[in-house]
Amino acid sequence: MKRPPLHLYLFAHPDSAIGNRVASALMARFVEPPASGGLRIPVSFTPDRGDFLPPPLQGREALDLDAAEHSLVVLLADGRMVRTQGPDATGEAWIQFADKLFGLAPLGSSAHHVLPVALDQSGLTLAGGRHAIPALIDAEAPEGEDRRLSEISFHIAARAIQLLEVGTVAETAADQFKAPVRLFISHAKADLGKDGDDPAHRTLQARTDIPVEDWVDAGKIAPGQAFEKAIHAGLRDCSIVLAFYTDHYGSRPWCRREVLDAKRLGGHILVVDALRDAEPRLFPYLGNVPVVRWQYRDPGADARRVVDRAVREALRFKHNRALMGKEAAGEVPLPTAPEALTLTYEYENPGKKKSRKVKRGKKKTRKIQTGEKKTFLYPDPPLGREELDVLRKLRPNARFITPLTRVAERYRANRGDVVGVSISVSNDPERYGLSAAHQDTLSDEVHLYLLAAGLRIAYGGALQGNLGVATNFTLRLFELVRGYSPLLKSALGPDGLAPILNFPPWPVVLGYGDAEWSLFGKEAHYVATPRPELPWADDEIFPPRNNGWRFEARDPRQRYAWARGLTPMREQMTTETRARVVIGGRLTTFQGLVPGVVEEAWMSLRSKHPLFLVGAFGGAARAVSDLLTGVDRPEFSDSSARGVLRDYDAAAAYFAEHGGELVSMARMGDELRDWSRLGLAAALNNGLTDTENQELILSADAPRIAELILTGLSRLRPSQARG
């Protein structure tokens, strides 16, 4: 089992407002959206168990530094963390925790690293005489919070690069520490300002705030020096090229040549968009690279942001290389996504050429020189279909793969294979060092991997017709489908194989209007689910209001009606899908009488339907997995159900009077405990071993979760599949 190359732990005191705010802001810098191509490092927060203590270093839920090849633990210390007197004082425990971590990860010899950061003066005491990064900037000052974050993220990125590059962090005096990054500055002399007041020079001056190991300024090559050789040497040896895209940049031959040579040599480029007015023609080869904006409001802040981003981009390339691993024979590894220019350079000496006839319309044909067959391996995420179509037309014999698609290729989905995905926000992700933002990101990544494998995704929630809302789950899922699902290209409208199957339960479907129904077509199909037999009309149970239907369980009858509508939908999904994936899920504030994700997991186990449990985010999935692994949960009792739902007994009484079967949490718990005696592999019936299922339950790493799910599906016999 391959470990992640790097894991970042951002530990603040659970009760510290500033510590947790900084941790969340740092996560946003190191975890960018799945389909963006940006930096994607696994991040964990302090597990919040309600006792304000640090995570244990031994036991079932202990911090395991060796779970990744390199673990970087950042201690965001403040007065709340080191408090030793007064109510809820846990400072001694945190100081002992830090001391033990320093012993486990000594400088210069460990594959892991501990980075103490003082958010206020009191936080300096946590390090116990060791150097701590003083992030004591006044947050109320202009750009104060941004400067604090830039300072901390710089040190995180710099040490992460050292871990990935040399395997350990060297013991260096604080005033001598520099990021192991070499920047190449590419700019147009015509746009240099007087007295160094221009983006390029202001960035060079930022070395005092954000020190990097070395700089190469292409504009300062001495007269008589071999210009071209000096440029090539600088490009070849640099970590990243900073291309300052100003008004005259694209018109300067040497600027254009530096960009082309950097790409030819496999270099990395960060474009600094510093246009003041306009440029008549954008140099086309500045594309396919990250861009940061120079805002011209505060040159010092702009410069720090550029260097901070450059160091993080250098980390991204190191991390991508580590994620890609060793390329197989015949693969051409690329540091970035391929483009037409990549193919030009790689096919400069194509060797023996082959030709192939390609139809052009109905009459004409032409011959394409295909060249030798090559497989290009590049970092995730995979390119969308529209870009891949262009590259394949240029080189029909070439293959373009990522670590994601290489995993997905191991599982060849049968046309029409459907996986039910039960994902909803849990009540307690903080207990496991995660957050709702973690779960949203994981949700998107898991869907991306399943779609890339050619699977269809079924879910029982409501489509959200307002696609203008950025947080809309439907919007995010549809964007992934349009960009990555191989099924969509061959979908045939309402009668074809749409990648999304929506099983909306009654009464949710009553609220579908034009906005929702218009979404069904190539991307999504509607699957009708039965209305329960009830002695009341729809509008008697849920009276319409001026602004439409409101389907809330405000009284026992409505809760009973919800339960009767949800259960048959879940049974239908179990019957019509190949397997089910369960992540998160609320244990409180749900409709019906039992948590939906619990009922869905129980149905799969009861019918021996393959079930994949991801418990790292807590909630219902963790509760089920705990019972299956011998950890008791009080939620599986009638007394707990009554504590969660005040109208539980009144709603349950409707089953005896009006029909239907109520399977209580207590009964489900008893059956889960019985199934636990079989072992995880036998109970879950998902093709994975006990060890693999245990890893899946605890993992929060989306690539590994997807790999395990696809591995299990590939091992299932046809008789074990549904749909």
N, C-alpha and C positions, 0 to 999 in steps of 0.2 A: 504494500500500500504506500503510494508516494505521498510524502508529507508536503504541505504548502511550503514554498521557499521562505516566506516571511509572514509573521503575524504580529500585529501592533496592538498592544494593550494600553488603553488610556484610563488610568486609575485615578479617580477623584473621590473624595469622601462623599458618600451617598446623600448627605445632608448639606453639601456645599453648593450654593447657588452659582458662584463664580466658577468653581471647579467643573461642574457638570455643563455649564454653558460653554466653557473653553473646550471641553472634551467633544461636545456635539459639533462645535465649529471646526475643530481639527479633523473630525471624521469626514466632514464635507470636503476637506482639502485632499484627503487620501482615498476617498471612496466616491468616484464619480459614476454617473448613471451607466448601466450595463452596456447599452448600445452606443455609447459615446466614443469608445476607444480610449478614454482617459485612464488615469491611474486607478487601480482596483486592488487595494491591499486589504486583507481581512482585518477587521478592527473589533475589539471587544471593550466594553466598559466594566466598571466595578459591579460585580453581582450584588444586588440590593436585596438582602434577606430580611431587612427590617431591624437588624441589630447594629448597623453602622460599622461593622467590622470588615477588615480586608478579607479577600478570598483565602480559603485554607490552602496550605501547601502540601497537605496529605489528605487522603480520603477520596470518596466517590466524586465530589465536585471540586477537587483541588485544581489549582493553577498548574498546568503541565507545560513547562517551557519547551519540552522536547516534542510536543505535538506538531511543531513546525521545525523546519531546519534551522531557522533563526527566529527567536522571539525578542521583540523590543518592547520593554515595559517602561512606560512613561508615568512617573508619579507626580501628579498635579497637586502639589502640597500647598496648603494655606492654613490659617489659624484654626479652622474647624477640624482639619485632619490631625493636627498635633495637640489638640486640647487634652489636657490631662486632669483637669478639675471641672466640677460642675456636672449638670445632668447630661447623660448620654456621652460622657467623655470616653473616647476610645483611642486617645493619642498614643498611649503606651503600646497598644496592640499594633498600630500603624508603624510606629518607630521600630518595633521588633520585626515586623513584616519586611520593612525596607532593609534592615540589617541582614536578615536571612537571604533576601534576594541578592544583595551585593556579594554575599558569600557564594551563592549558587552561580553567579555570572561575573567572575572577576575580569577586570580589564586585561586585554592582551592575550587571554588564553581561552576564553569562553566563546561558544557559538552564539550566545545570547548577550543582551546588554540591558542594563537598568539606567534610565535617564531621569534623575530627579529635577523637577522644575518648581521653583518657588514663585507662587502667585502673589505672595505678600511677604513681608519681612519675617513673620512667624514661620512661614513655610521653609525657610532656610535650615531650621533645626532638624528637619526630617533626615537630611543627608548624614547627620552624625559626624560632622567634620570633613566629609567628602564634598567635592565641588558640586553645587547645584546651579542650574541655569537660572539666573535671576530675571524673571519676567515680571518686574515690579513697575512697569509703565503705568502711568496714571490713565485709567480707562476713560476718564472724563475729558481728557485732552483731545484735541482734533487728531484723528487717525490713531488715537491711543490703543484702542482695542485691536485695530488692524496691525499695528506695529508689534503688539504682544503676540498675536497669532503668527505673524511672519517670523518672528524670532524663534518661537517654539517649533514651528513646522520646519524651519531651516535646519535646526539641530536634529530633529527626528529624521528628516530626509538624508542629511549628511551621514549620520550614523548607520542608517539603513543601507546606504550605498556601500559603506565600509564592510558591513556584515556580508552583503551579497558578493562583494568584489574580492575581499581577502579572508573572509570567514570569521573575523573578530574585529572589535573596536580597540584601536591602540590607546595606550595610556598617554595622553597628551595634555600639556599644561593648558588651562582654560584660555589664557590670552594668546595661545599659539594655535588653537584649533581652527582648521580650515576645512571646508567641504572638499572631498577628493574629486573635484570637478574642474575641468578646463573649458572655458568659454571662448568661442571664436566670435569676434564682433565684426559683422558685415554691414557696412553703411555707405551711403553716397556722400562724398565730400561736399557736394554742392548744398547739402542740407545741414551742414555743421553750423552751429550758431556761434556768435561772437562770445569770447571768454568762456567757451565750453558750455554754453547754455543751450544744449540740444539733447535729445533723448539718448544718443549713443554715449556722449561724454558724461551725462548725469548718471547713466548706468555704470560706467567705469568708476565713477566716484563713490558708488554705493558699496564698494568693497570694504569700506570701514564699518558699515552696518551689517553687511552679510558677506563675510569673507569666503572666497573660493580659492582653490589651490593655485590657479593660474589663469591668465587672460592672454588672448592673442587679438591685437587690434590690427586688422588688415590695412587700416589707413596710415599706419606708422612704420611701414617697411622702409628702411633707409635707402637713399639714392645709391645706385650701383649694386644693390643686393639683388640676387636672382629672384625676381618678383614671383614668377610662376612657381618655382620650386618652394619658395617660402610659403606661398598660399597653400600649395598641396600638402606640405608638411603640417601646417597648422590645421587644415581640415582633417587630415588623417589622424592626428593625435588628439583632437578636441573631443570633449564629452558631448557638446551641443553647440550648434551655430545659432547665434542671435542675429536674425536678419531684420534690420530696422527699415521697415517699409514706409519710406517717406515720399514726398512728392516727386523726387527725381530718381528714386531707386531703380525702377524698372527701365529707365532710359540709359543706365550706365552699364557698359559691356562687362566690366569686371564684377559688378554686383551680380549680374545674371550668371556669369561664369562660376562665381563662388557657389551659387545655389545649385547649378547643374553638377559641378564637381562634388559637392557635398553629397548629393543623391547618388552619383556614380560610385562614390567611395563607401556608400552605406552609412553615411553620417546622419545625424539627427538635427532637425531644424526647428526652432521656435520663432515664429514671425511676430514682431512687435509692430502692430498697426499704429503708425504714428503719422498718418496723413493729416495735413492741415487743410488742404483744399481739395484737390482731385488729381487723378492721373488718367490720361486718355486711354491707356491700355494697361490692363493688369498683366504682369508677367505670368504666363500660365503655369509655370513650374513652381510657383510659390504655394500651390495647393497641396492637399493631402498631408498637411502638417498642422500642429496646434497653433493657435493665434491668441495673443494677449493684447489688450487695448491700452495705449498710452493716452491718458485722459487730459493732460495739460492743465490740471487744476493745482496739483502739488507735485512738482518734479521729483522731490525726494521720495514721496510715497509711491509715485509711478515707478521709480528706479528700484525701490525695494521689492515691489510687487513683481517686476520683471525678473529680477535675480532669484527671488523666492520661487517663482514659477519655473525658471530655468533649472534650478536644482531639483525640483520635484519631477520635471520632465526627464532629467538625467536618471533619476530613480526609476521612473516608469519604464525606460528602456532596459535598465538592468533587471527590473522585476519581470518584464515581459520575456526577456531572454531566459531567465530562470524558470518561468512557467512553461515555456516551449520545450525545455528539456533537450535531450539529445535528438538531433534529427536522424531519421532513418536514411539508409542508403538511397541515393537518387534524389533526395530532397534538397531544395535550395532555400536555406533559412533567410528570412528577411526581417529587419528590425521594425518595419512599419508595413502597413497594408500596401499591396502592390498597386501600381498604376501603369499607364502606357509607357512612361519613361523607364520603369523597371524592366519591362519586357524588351525595350530597345537595347538596354545595356546587357541584359542577360543573353540576348540572341545576336550579339555582335559577331560571334563566331559560331554560327549554328551547326557547323559540320554538314553531314549529308542531309540534304533537304528532300522532303517528300511533298508531293502535290496532291491536292484533293479538289474535286469538283464541288462547287456550291451553287445551288440554284438561285437565280436572281429573278424573282417574279415567275412567269410561266415559260418564258422563252430563253432568256440569256443565261449563260453560265460563264463562270470565270475560274481561274485556277489560283489557289492560295498557296503560298510557300509556308508550309506549317513548321518546318524546322524539326529539331529533335524534340522528343517528349521530355517535359520537365514537370516536376511537382514543386510548387512554391508553398513553403510553410511560413505563415505570418501570424502575428499575435491576434488574439481575440479582441473584439468581436468579429465574426465573419462579415465580409462585405455584403451589402444588400444585392438582391437579384439584378437591379438595374446596372450596377457597376460591374458585376461579374459577367453579365451578358456582353458588355463592351470588350472586356479582356478576353473572353472566349472567342469572340469574333476575330480579334487580333491574333490570337494563338490558339487555334482549335484543339491542338494536341496537349496543351498545358492543363495541369490540375492546380487548383488553388484551395489549400486547406489551412485550417487553424487547429490548435489543440482541441478546441470544442468540436469541430466537425470531424476530426480524426476519431474522437470518442464516439460521436454520433454514427459514424460509418460502421462501427462494430455491431451496431444494432440496426438491422435492415427492417424497417417497419413495413408490415404488410399493408397494402392499400386499404385504408379504412380503419386501421387500428386506432382505438380511442382510449385515452387515459383520463379518468376523472380526477380533477384537482380540487381539493378542499382546502382553501387558504382563506383565513380571516384573522384579523388582529387579535392577539391573545390579551388576557388581562394582566399578565405578569412577565413580559419579556425582560424587564429590568432585573428580575431575580437571577437571570442567567447572563447578565452582563451585556444585554442587547437592548434594542429600542424598536419602536414602530418603524423608524426609518430603515433600520436593518432589514426588517421583515418585508417592507415594500421593495427594497432592492433585491432581496433573495427571490421574492415572488416573480419579479420580472426576469431574473436570470434563469430560474428553473423553467419558466415558460419558454424562454429563448432556446434553451438546450433541447427541450422536448420537441419544439417546432422544427429545429434544425435536423432532428432525427426523422422527420416526416410523420410524426404522430399528430393525431387530432386531440384537441383538449375539450373536455366537457366540464362545465361548471353549473351549479344550481342557483347562483345568485341572479340578481336583476341586472339586465343591461341598463346602462345610463346613457340616455339619448343626448345629453348636453356634452358634446365632445369638446367644448371650449374650456372645460374645467381641467386644469393641468393634472390634478390629483385623481382624476377619474380612472378607475381600474379598467373600464372598458376601453378608454382611449389608449392607455399604455399597451393593453393586450392587442388591440387592432393594429397599432403601429408596428409591433413585433411581427404580427402575422403578415402584414403587407411587405415588410422588409426581408423576412427570413423564411417563411414557410414554403417549402418546395411544392406543397399541394396547391397553393393558391394559383400558381401559373397554369395548372391544368384543370382548375375548378370550372364547372360548367353551370354556373348560376345556381338557382334553387335546387336543381336536381343533381348537382355534382357533389364532390367531397369537400365541403368547406372545412377549414382547419378548426373552427370553433363550433361547438354544439352547446346551445343554451337550453337548460332544463328549468325554466322558471316555475316555481311552485304556485299553486293557488294559495293565497289570493294575489300574489305579486303580479301575475300576468294581467289581472284586471286593470292595473295602473299603466299598462303599456299604451302609449299613444303613437302618433305619427313619427315622432323622433326616434322611438325605439323600433317600431316595425320597419322603418326605412333602413335600419342597420343590417337586416337579414338579407343575405344574397351570397356573394362569393366568399366573403370572409366568415360569415356565421349562418348557421341554420337554427331554426326554432324547433324544439322538440316538445310536443304537447304532453303535459302531465295531467293525471286525472283530478277532477274536482271531487272532494270527499262527499259522501252522502250525508247531508245535514238537513235538519227539519226547518231551516230558515233560508230565506233568500239572501243573496250577497249583500244587498243594500240594507237588510235588516241587521246583519252582523257588523258591517262596516259602513255606516251611513255616509254617503258622499257629502263633501263640503264644498264651499264656493271655489276653493282652489284645488279641487279634485279629491281622489281617494286618499285616505290616511289609514294605512294598515298597521295599527299598533295594538298590542295586547294590553288594553287598559282595564279589562274586566275578565273574570273567569271564563265567560262564554267565548270571548275573542281568543283567549289563550288556548282553549280547547279546540277552536276552529283552526287556529294556526297549526297546532300539533297534528290534527287530522290531515291538513294539506301538505305538510312537510314530509311526513313519513312515506307516503306513496311515491313522492318525487325521488326521495333517496333510494327507495327500493328499485325504482326504475333505472336510475343511474347505475346502481350496482349490477343490475342485469345486463345493461347495454354497453358496458365499458370493459376493457381488457384488464384494467387494474385501477387502483385508487392511490393517490398521493395525498397525505394529510399533513398540514403544517399549521401550527398555531390553533386558533379557535377560542372563542370566549367561553368561560365557565360561569359567567354572570351576564346579566343584561342581554338575554337572548329571547327570541320568540319561542312559542311552544313550551313544553314542560321539561325537556332535557336539552343540554347543549348540542347543537347540530353536528359539530365535528365528532363528538363522542358517539352519537347515534350512527353516523356514517361509518366510523371505524368499526363499531360493534357489528353492523350489518355485514361488512366485508368479512370479518372474522367468523361470523356465524355461518356464512355461505361458502367459506374457504375461497373467497375472492381475493386475489393477490393484493396485499396492502403494504404500502411503504410509509413508515412513520418517521417524521422529522420532528424531534422533540426539543431541539436547541432553543426554540423561541417560546417555550413554555406553553401555557394554555391547555386546551383539551388534548392536543397531540401528546404533550408531555405527561399529562395525567394518565392517558391510556398506556403509554409506554412504561410509565413507572409501575403500574399494576402488573404489566406483562413481565417486568424484570424483578418482581418481588418487593417493590417499594410501595407501601400502602398509601392510599390517598383518602382523606376524610370526605371528599366531595361525593364519593360513591355510597351515599346513605340517604335514607328518607329524611333524617333530621337536617342534613345539609341542604337538601332540596327545599325543605320548608323555610330554611333560613335565607336562601337566595330568592325564592318566590313566595311572597306573602299570601298569594291566592292559590297556592299549589293544591291544597286539599279541595277547595271549591271547584277548581278547574278539573281536577282528577275525577270528581264525582260525576261530571258530565259523561265520562266514558261508560259508566254503568247505566246511565239513563238513556243515552243517545247512540251508543255503539262505538266500536273501535277498540283497539288494544293498547293500553298504556304499558310500555316497558320502562320501568323506573330505573333511576341511576343505581339504586341498590341491587336490582336484579342484574343490570349490566356489569356492575362491579363483581358480583359473585361469579358470573360466567367468565369475565376476564381473568380472575384469579385461577379458575379451573384451567383456562387455556395456557396460563403461564407455566404450568407443569410440563407442557409439551416442548418448551423451548421456543425461542424467537423464530427460528427457521421454519419449524413445523406449524406454529400458530399463524404466522404472517403469510406463509405459502407464496412468497414473492421471488423465489429463485436465489435469494441471498443466504449465506451461512449465518450462524448465530453471531459470529464476530463481526461480519459485515453489517448485519442489522444493528448491532450495538453501536458501531461507528456512525451509521446513518442517523440513529436517534440523537446522538450527541453533536453531530457536525453542523456547523453554521457556514461551511464553505460551499458556495453554490456549485462550482465545477465538480467538487468531489461528490456532492449530493446527486447531481445529475448523472455522474459516471456510475454511481452505485445503482440508481434507478434503472438506467439503460442496461447495465450488466445483469441485473435481476430479470428484466424483461426478456433479454436475449436467451436466458437459460430456461424460460418457461416452455413447457411442451404445449402444442396447440390445444390439447384437451383442457389445459389449465386456463386458457384465454377465454374471454367473453367478447361479444360484439363481432 
